[in-house]
C-alpha cells in the first residue's frame, strides 16, 4: 500500500481556483499512473482526471475538461490537480489514487486503483 496525502482543498467562491496536491512518502509515484476522483455526499466516487506515469498522457471527465488540469512532478513525487472556474457543483471530497496497471488504460474504472488517500474537501460557495 502506498500512503497518499492530499492537500490544497478549502473554501472558495464560485469562479475561483485551487491547486490540489498528492504526495507519497516511502514510495515513488513515477511507478504509477495516477488518478483523481471526487465524492459528493451520499454518492459513489467519480472519476475526475488521470495522468500517465511519464505525464505525457492525461484523461478528463467531460464536466471538468477545459477547467481542470492534472499534472505531475516526478522529481518532487507529487501529482497536482489545478481546478479553475470552480462552480457549486464541484463541491466534493477529492481523492488521489495509484494505478499500477499496464497495457489498455481505463482510468475511469475505480477498481484498477490500489491505494487511495484520505481526501481533501473542496467547497465552492456563491
C-alpha positions in Angstrom: 0.0 0.0 0.0 1.2 3.5 -0.9 0.4 6.1 1.7 -1.0 9.1 -0.2 -1.7 12.5 1.2 -3.9 15.1 -0.5 -3.7 18.8 0.3 -4.8 22.1 -1.0 -8.6 21.9 -0.5 -10.6 24.7 1.0 -13.5 27.0 0.8 -13.6 29.2 -2.2 -16.1 31.3 -4.1 -17.5 30.4 -7.5 -15.1 31.2 -10.3 -12.1 30.9 -8.1 -9.2 28.4 -8.5 -7.5 25.9 -6.3 -4.5 23.6 -6.7 -4.7 20.2 -5.1 -1.5 18.2 -4.4 -1.0 14.5 -3.8 2.2 13.2 -2.3 3.6 9.9 -1.1 6.3 9.0 1.4 8.3 5.9 1.0 7.1 5.2 -2.5 8.0 6.6 -5.9 4.8 7.8 -7.6 6.5 7.7 -11.0 5.9 3.9 -10.9 2.2 4.6 -11.2 -0.4 6.2 -13.4 -2.3 8.5 -11.1 -5.9 9.4 -10.8 -8.1 12.0 -9.1 -11.6 11.1 -8.1 -14.2 13.1 -6.2 -17.1 12.1 -4.0 -20.3 14.0 -3.5 -22.3 13.5 -0.3 -24.2 10.2 -0.4 -22.7 9.3 -3.8 -20.0 6.9 -5.1 -16.6 8.3 -6.0 -16.5 9.5 -9.6 -13.6 9.9 -11.9 -12.1 13.4 -12.5 -8.8 13.0 -14.2 -5.8 10.7 -14.7 -2.3 11.0 -15.8 0.2 8.5 -17.2 3.5 7.6 -15.5 5.5 10.0 -17.6 2.9 12.7 -17.6 2.7 12.5 -21.3 -1.0 11.5 -21.4 -4.0 12.8 -19.5 -7.7 11.9 -19.5 -10.5 14.0 -18.1 -14.1 13.6 -17.2 -16.3 15.6 -19.5 -17.6 18.1 -17.0 -14.1 19.2 -15.9 -12.3 19.1 -19.2 -11.0 22.6 -20.0 -11.4 23.7 -16.4 -9.2 21.2 -14.5 -5.6 20.3 -15.3 -3.8 17.2 -14.0 0.0 17.3 -13.9 2.8 15.7 -12.1 6.4 16.4 -11.0 8.1 13.1 -10.5 11.2 14.7 -9.1 9.0 16.1 -6.3 7.0 12.9 -6.1 3.8 14.9 -6.4 0.7 14.9 -8.6 -1.4 18.0 -8.9 -4.9 18.9 -9.9 -5.4 22.5 -10.9 -9.1 23.5 -10.5 -10.2 26.6 -12.4 -13.5 28.3 -12.8 -14.9 26.4 -9.9 -18.7 26.1 -9.6 -21.0 25.0 -6.9 -21.3 21.5 -8.5 -17.5 21.0 -7.9 -18.1 20.8 -4.1 -16.8 17.4 -3.1 -14.1 15.5 -1.4 -11.2 14.9 -3.8 -9.1 11.8 -3.7 -5.9 10.8 -5.5 -5.1 7.1 -6.2 -2.4 4.9 -7.7 -2.8 2.7 -10.8 -0.2 0.1 -11.3 -1.8 -1.3 -14.5 0.0 -1.7 -17.8 -1.5 -2.1 -21.3 -5.0 -0.9 -22.0 -5.6 2.2 -19.8 -9.0 2.5 -18.3 -8.5 5.2 -15.6 -12.2 5.9 -15.2 -12.6 2.5 -13.5 -12.1 3.0 -9.8 -11.4 -0.7 -9.4 -8.0 -0.5 -11.0 -6.6 1.7 -8.3 -4.7 0.2 -5.5 -4.1 2.9 -3.0 -6.1 5.9 -2.1 -5.5 9.0 0.0 -7.8 10.3 2.7 -9.2 13.1 0.6 -9.3 16.8 0.7 -12.5 18.8 0.9 -13.3 21.4 -1.7 -16.2 23.6 -1.0 -17.4 26.2 -3.5 -19.8 29.0 -2.3 -21.7 31.6 -4.2 
